[in-house]
Amino acid sequence: MHSTQKIALSEKLNIIHVDMDAFYASVEEHDNPKLKGLPVIVGGTSNHGIVTTANYNARKYGVHSAMPIFMAKQRCPNGCFLPVRMERYKEVSKQVFNILYEFTDLVEPLSIDEAFLDITDVEDNPIKIAEEIKRKVMKNTGLTLSIGISYNKFLAKLASDWNKPNGLKVITENMIPDILLPLPVKSVYGIGPKSAKKLNNIGIYTIEDLMRLSEEFLIEFFGKAGSEIYNRIRGIDYRKVNTTRERKSLGTETTFSDYTKDKDVLKSYLHDFSLELESALENRSIQGKTITLKIKDVNFKTRTKSKTLNNYISSFDDIFEVAVNLLQEIEIEHDIRLIGLTVSNLESLKLEQLSLFDY
């Protein structure tokens, strides 16, 4: 484990961000020790697939998530290419989250392998809590995770990514803003690759560069998110750990590094998206009625196609079937640069079970 920091007990450090290290690939290595030390790439063996997770050995070759498998094979021909085993990952994820709930009920799942914890009411030292989480997860699953500790969500998430894998980083109030200044603008929550590129085009590369811009300029540049970004880079983030967040939709999308109009390639993305959405719906005990497919072509023309069903769905099979049907209905004239899939019109599974029971 990376060396930890000493902190004063008086420090207000009540937010922890937990992030599993190369989760799917790490599960595969744990289940098959022969893979240890090898570049492991999860996403499938077909050239039409996409990389879901690459372990750190594979990343040395330039392989990363959302990359087409054929490109990953070019960069890492000796890689171990494995299919996605979502049921197994969900099983391990449940073990990890059960451990998190031993420390506090205030857990906000962000995905199958990532969560915020609010430890305001937990009496122990934050570093001791983090180290105990790491110890228990390793004992129960054999996996490592990285943890960030701070006084708000933005900084805790930033800290968890600081010294991966198996990292532990604390960001205290007196470190701000100095610790942030050299970081690239893409490190700021709310600044995606597209916005980062636009900022680079006007000579803004680091948070230090960003600090020189007025709040008015950032609002004009980012819209209403500009004010939040202005505050975040100054260490201000008022978002609370939300355990009962009501979602209007759940979605995922990716932008291709190599544009394509091959429907088999697009289907492989929808396959992985459907697995991801099934897991996200299950984690939140919700289901949806409306599936929306979104594509953007090389001319930046965006098209969406939706289907609202008579019944609620949450399984991979149902989501994928609707998604593929929507794709077949769209006539693709130009290469596609982005594809996305969303489930909306959501309802709690618990509510439906209750109403059926009452009936």
C-alpha positions as CSV (number, residue, x, y, z in Angstrom):
1,M,0.0,0.0,0.0
2,H,1.1,3.5,-0.7
3,S,2.3,5.4,2.4
4,T,-0.5,7.2,4.3
5,Q,-0.6,10.7,5.6
6,K,-0.8,11.9,9.2
7,I,-3.7,14.1,9.9
8,A,-4.9,16.1,12.9
9,L,-8.0,14.8,14.5
10,S,-9.4,18.3,14.4
11,E,-9.4,18.2,10.6
12,K,-13.0,18.1,9.1
13,L,-12.6,15.1,6.9
14,N,-16.0,13.5,6.6
15,I,-16.2,12.3,3.0
16,I,-14.6,9.1,1.7
17,H,-14.5,8.1,-2.0
18,V,-13.9,4.4,-2.6
19,D,-12.9,3.2,-6.1
20,M,-12.0,-0.5,-6.9
21,D,-8.8,-0.9,-8.9
22,A,-9.4,-2.1,-12.5
23,F,-12.3,-4.0,-11.1
24,Y,-13.4,-6.5,-13.8
25,A,-9.8,-7.3,-14.7
26,S,-8.9,-7.7,-11.0
27,V,-11.7,-10.1,-10.4
28,E,-10.5,-12.2,-13.4
29,E,-7.0,-12.2,-12.0
30,H,-8.2,-13.2,-8.6
31,D,-10.3,-16.1,-10.0
32,N,-7.5,-17.3,-12.2
33,P,-4.1,-16.6,-10.6
34,K,-2.3,-17.7,-13.8
35,L,-3.3,-14.2,-15.2
36,K,-1.2,-12.4,-12.5
37,G,1.5,-10.2,-14.1
38,L,-0.1,-10.5,-17.6
39,P,-1.9,-7.7,-19.5
40,V,-5.6,-8.6,-18.9
41,I,-8.3,-7.0,-21.1
42,V,-12.0,-7.6,-20.4
43,G,-14.5,-7.0,-23.1
44,G,-14.5,-10.1,-25.3
45,T,-12.4,-11.8,-27.9
46,S,-14.3,-10.6,-31.0
47,N,-12.8,-7.7,-33.0
48,H,-16.2,-6.1,-32.9
49,G,-16.2,-5.8,-29.1
50,I,-15.0,-2.9,-26.9
51,V,-12.7,-2.9,-23.9
52,T,-14.7,-2.7,-20.7
53,T,-11.7,-2.8,-18.3
54,A,-7.9,-3.1,-18.8
55,N,-5.6,-3.9,-15.9
56,Y,-2.6,-1.8,-15.2
57,N,-0.2,-4.0,-17.2
58,A,-2.4,-3.6,-20.3
59,R,-2.6,0.1,-19.8
60,K,1.2,0.3,-20.2
61,Y,0.5,-0.6,-23.9
62,G,-2.0,2.2,-24.3
63,V,-5.1,0.1,-23.9
64,H,-8.0,1.8,-22.1
65,S,-11.7,1.3,-21.6
66,A,-14.1,2.0,-24.5
67,M,-11.3,1.2,-27.0
68,P,-12.3,-1.2,-29.8
69,I,-11.0,-4.7,-29.2
70,F,-9.3,-4.8,-32.6
71,M,-7.3,-1.7,-31.7
72,A,-6.4,-3.2,-28.3
73,K,-5.1,-6.3,-30.0
74,Q,-2.9,-4.1,-32.3
75,R,-1.4,-2.3,-29.3
76,C,-1.2,-5.4,-27.0
77,P,-1.1,-8.5,-29.2
78,N,0.0,-10.7,-26.2
79,G,-2.9,-9.5,-24.1
80,C,-5.3,-11.9,-22.4
81,F,-8.7,-11.0,-23.9
82,L,-11.6,-12.2,-21.7
83,P,-15.4,-12.0,-22.0
84,V,-17.5,-9.9,-19.5
85,R,-18.8,-12.0,-16.6
86,M,-21.3,-9.5,-15.2
87,E,-22.9,-11.9,-12.7
88,R,-19.6,-12.6,-11.1
89,Y,-18.7,-8.9,-10.9
90,K,-22.1,-8.1,-9.3
91,E,-21.5,-10.9,-6.8
92,V,-18.1,-9.4,-5.7
93,S,-19.5,-5.8,-5.8
94,K,-22.2,-6.9,-3.3
95,Q,-19.5,-8.2,-1.0
96,V,-17.7,-4.9,-1.2
97,F,-20.8,-2.8,-0.6
98,N,-21.8,-5.0,2.4
99,I,-18.4,-4.0,3.9
100,L,-19.0,-0.3,3.3
101,Y,-22.4,-0.5,5.0
102,E,-20.7,-1.9,8.1
103,F,-19.1,1.5,8.7
104,T,-22.1,3.8,7.8
105,D,-25.5,3.7,6.3
106,L,-24.6,6.9,4.4
107,V,-23.3,5.2,1.3
108,E,-23.9,6.7,-2.2
109,P,-23.2,4.1,-4.9
110,L,-21.9,5.7,-8.1
111,S,-21.4,2.4,-10.1
112,I,-20.8,-1.3,-9.5
113,D,-17.3,-0.5,-8.2
114,E,-17.4,3.1,-6.8
115,A,-19.1,4.9,-3.9
116,F,-19.1,7.9,-1.6
117,L,-19.4,7.5,2.2
118,D,-20.3,10.2,4.7
119,I,-18.5,9.4,7.9
120,T,-19.5,12.5,9.9
121,D,-21.1,10.4,12.6
122,V,-18.4,7.7,12.7
123,E,-16.1,8.3,15.7
124,D,-13.0,6.7,14.4
125,N,-10.1,8.5,12.6
126,P,-10.8,8.7,8.9
127,I,-7.5,7.1,7.9
128,K,-8.2,4.2,10.3
129,I,-11.6,3.8,8.7
130,A,-10.1,3.8,5.2
131,E,-7.4,1.3,6.2
132,E,-10.0,-1.0,7.8
133,I,-12.1,-0.9,4.6
134,K,-9.1,-1.9,2.6
135,R,-8.2,-4.7,5.0
136,K,-11.7,-6.1,5.0
137,V,-12.1,-5.9,1.2
138,M,-8.8,-7.6,0.7
139,K,-9.6,-10.4,3.2
140,N,-13.1,-11.0,1.8
141,T,-12.5,-10.6,-2.0
142,G,-8.7,-10.6,-2.5
143,L,-9.0,-7.3,-4.3
144,T,-7.4,-3.8,-3.8
145,L,-9.1,-0.5,-3.9
146,S,-8.1,3.2,-3.8
147,I,-9.5,5.6,-1.3
148,G,-9.7,9.4,-1.2
149,I,-10.5,11.3,2.0
150,S,-11.5,15.0,2.2
151,Y,-14.1,17.5,3.3
152,N,-16.2,17.4,0.1
153,K,-17.1,15.0,-2.7
154,F,-15.0,16.6,-5.5
155,L,-11.8,16.5,-3.5
156,A,-12.4,13.0,-2.1
157,K,-12.9,11.6,-5.6
158,L,-9.9,13.5,-6.9
159,A,-7.8,12.0,-4.0
160,S,-8.9,8.4,-4.7
161,D,-7.4,8.7,-8.2
162,W,-4.1,10.2,-6.9
163,N,-1.9,7.2,-6.5
164,K,-3.8,4.2,-7.9
165,P,-3.7,1.2,-7.6
166,N,-4.2,0.5,-3.9
167,G,-3.8,4.1,-3.0
168,L,-4.9,6.2,0.0
169,K,-4.8,10.0,-0.2
170,V,-6.0,12.7,2.1
171,I,-6.7,16.3,0.9
172,T,-7.1,18.7,3.8
173,E,-8.4,22.3,3.6
174,N,-5.0,23.8,4.2
175,M,-3.7,22.1,1.0
176,I,-6.1,24.1,-1.2
177,P,-5.6,25.6,-3.7
178,D,-1.9,24.7,-4.0
179,I,-2.3,21.0,-4.5
180,L,-4.8,21.6,-7.3
181,L,-2.9,24.2,-9.3
182,P,-0.6,21.8,-11.5
183,L,-3.5,19.4,-12.3
184,P,-4.9,19.3,-15.9
185,V,-8.3,20.9,-16.4
186,K,-9.8,17.4,-17.2
187,S,-9.3,16.6,-13.5
188,V,-12.2,18.8,-12.5
189,Y,-15.5,17.1,-12.1
190,G,-17.8,18.7,-14.8
191,I,-15.1,19.2,-17.4
192,G,-15.3,16.4,-20.0
193,P,-12.8,15.6,-22.8
194,K,-14.7,18.0,-25.2
195,S,-14.7,20.9,-22.8
196,A,-11.0,20.2,-21.8
197,K,-10.1,20.4,-25.5
198,K,-12.0,23.7,-25.9
199,L,-10.1,25.1,-22.9
200,N,-6.8,23.9,-24.3
201,N,-7.6,25.7,-27.5
202,I,-7.7,29.0,-25.6
203,G,-4.5,28.3,-23.7
204,I,-6.1,26.9,-20.5
205,Y,-4.3,23.6,-19.6
206,T,-4.1,23.5,-15.8
207,I,-6.3,24.4,-12.8
208,E,-3.9,27.3,-12.2
209,D,-4.8,28.6,-15.7
210,L,-8.5,28.1,-14.9
211,M,-8.2,30.0,-11.6
212,R,-7.3,33.1,-13.6
213,L,-10.7,33.1,-15.3
214,S,-13.6,35.0,-13.8
215,E,-16.8,33.3,-12.7
216,E,-18.7,35.2,-15.3
217,F,-16.4,33.9,-18.0
218,L,-16.9,30.3,-16.8
219,I,-20.7,30.7,-16.7
220,E,-20.6,31.9,-20.3
221,F,-18.3,29.1,-21.3
222,F,-20.0,26.2,-19.4
223,G,-23.5,27.5,-18.8
224,K,-25.0,27.0,-15.4
225,A,-22.2,24.5,-14.5
226,G,-19.6,27.3,-14.7
227,S,-20.4,28.6,-11.3
228,E,-19.9,25.1,-9.7
229,I,-16.6,24.7,-11.6
230,Y,-15.5,28.1,-10.3
231,N,-16.1,27.0,-6.7
232,R,-14.8,23.4,-7.1
233,I,-11.3,24.6,-8.1
234,R,-11.3,26.7,-4.9
235,G,-12.1,23.7,-2.8
236,I,-15.9,24.4,-2.5
237,D,-18.4,21.7,-3.2
238,Y,-21.8,21.7,-1.4
239,R,-23.0,18.3,-2.7
240,K,-24.1,15.9,0.0
241,V,-23.7,12.1,0.0
242,N,-27.1,11.2,-1.3
243,T,-28.4,7.7,-0.4
244,T,-31.9,8.3,-1.8
245,R,-31.2,10.0,-5.0
246,E,-34.2,10.0,-7.3
247,R,-33.1,9.4,-10.9
248,K,-35.1,10.4,-13.9
249,S,-32.9,8.3,-16.2
250,L,-29.8,6.1,-16.3
251,G,-27.6,6.2,-19.3
252,T,-24.1,5.6,-20.7
253,E,-22.4,6.7,-23.9
254,T,-19.0,6.6,-25.5
255,T,-17.1,8.6,-28.2
256,F,-15.1,6.6,-30.6
257,S,-11.5,7.2,-31.4
258,D,-12.1,5.5,-34.7
259,Y,-15.4,6.4,-36.3
260,T,-17.5,3.6,-37.7
261,K,-20.8,2.8,-39.4
262,D,-20.4,-0.9,-39.0
263,K,-23.6,-2.0,-37.2
264,D,-21.9,-5.1,-35.7
265,V,-19.4,-2.8,-34.0
266,L,-22.3,-0.5,-32.8
267,K,-24.2,-3.6,-31.5
268,S,-21.2,-4.7,-29.4
269,Y,-21.3,-1.3,-27.7
270,L,-25.0,-1.7,-27.1
271,H,-24.3,-5.2,-25.6
272,D,-21.8,-3.7,-23.1
273,F,-24.1,-0.7,-22.3
274,S,-27.0,-3.1,-21.7
275,L,-24.9,-5.1,-19.2
276,E,-23.9,-1.9,-17.5
277,L,-27.4,-0.6,-17.3
278,E,-28.7,-3.9,-15.9
279,S,-26.2,-3.7,-13.1
280,A,-27.0,0.0,-12.4
281,L,-30.7,-0.7,-12.3
282,E,-30.2,-3.7,-10.0
283,N,-28.0,-1.7,-7.6
284,R,-30.7,0.9,-7.2
285,S,-33.6,-1.6,-7.2
286,I,-35.3,0.2,-10.1
287,Q,-36.6,-0.6,-13.5
288,G,-37.5,1.4,-16.6
289,K,-40.1,1.6,-19.3
290,T,-38.4,3.8,-22.0
291,I,-35.2,2.9,-23.9
292,T,-33.5,5.7,-25.9
293,L,-30.7,5.2,-28.4
294,K,-28.5,8.2,-29.3
295,I,-26.0,8.5,-32.1
296,K,-23.9,11.4,-33.3
297,D,-22.2,11.3,-36.7
298,V,-19.0,12.8,-37.9
299,N,-20.9,15.9,-39.0
300,F,-22.1,16.3,-35.3
301,K,-25.7,15.5,-36.3
302,T,-27.3,13.9,-33.3
303,R,-30.3,11.5,-33.7
304,T,-32.2,9.7,-31.0
305,K,-34.8,7.0,-31.2
306,S,-36.9,5.8,-28.3
307,K,-39.3,3.0,-27.4
308,T,-41.7,3.1,-24.5
309,L,-42.8,-0.4,-23.5
310,N,-46.0,-1.6,-21.9
311,N,-44.1,-3.2,-19.1
312,Y,-41.1,-2.2,-16.9
313,I,-37.8,-3.9,-17.7
314,S,-34.4,-4.2,-16.0
315,S,-32.7,-7.3,-17.5
316,F,-29.8,-7.3,-19.9
317,D,-31.8,-9.4,-22.4
318,D,-34.7,-7.0,-22.5
319,I,-32.7,-3.8,-22.7
320,F,-30.3,-5.2,-25.4
321,E,-33.2,-6.5,-27.5
322,V,-34.9,-3.1,-27.6
323,A,-31.6,-1.3,-28.2
324,V,-30.8,-3.5,-31.2
325,N,-34.2,-3.0,-32.7
326,L,-33.8,0.8,-32.3
327,L,-30.5,0.6,-34.1
328,Q,-32.0,-1.4,-37.0
329,E,-34.6,1.4,-37.4
330,I,-32.0,4.1,-37.9
331,E,-30.5,4.6,-41.3
332,I,-26.8,5.3,-40.9
333,E,-25.4,7.4,-43.8
334,H,-22.2,8.7,-42.2
335,D,-19.6,7.3,-39.8
336,I,-20.7,7.5,-36.2
337,R,-18.5,9.2,-33.6
338,L,-20.7,8.7,-30.5
339,I,-23.3,6.1,-29.3
340,G,-25.3,6.2,-26.1
341,L,-28.1,4.2,-24.4
342,T,-30.5,5.4,-21.8
343,V,-33.2,3.9,-19.7
344,S,-35.9,6.3,-18.4
345,N,-39.5,6.4,-17.1
346,L,-38.1,4.7,-13.9
347,E,-39.9,3.1,-11.1
348,S,-38.8,1.4,-7.8
349,L,-38.9,-2.3,-7.8
350,K,-39.8,-2.1,-4.1
351,L,-42.8,0.0,-4.8
352,E,-44.1,-2.4,-7.4
353,Q,-43.6,-5.4,-5.1
354,L,-45.5,-3.6,-2.4
355,S,-48.4,-2.7,-4.6
356,L,-48.7,-6.3,-5.9
357,F,-48.6,-7.6,-2.3
358,D,-51.3,-5.2,-1.3
359,Y,-53.4,-6.2,-4.2
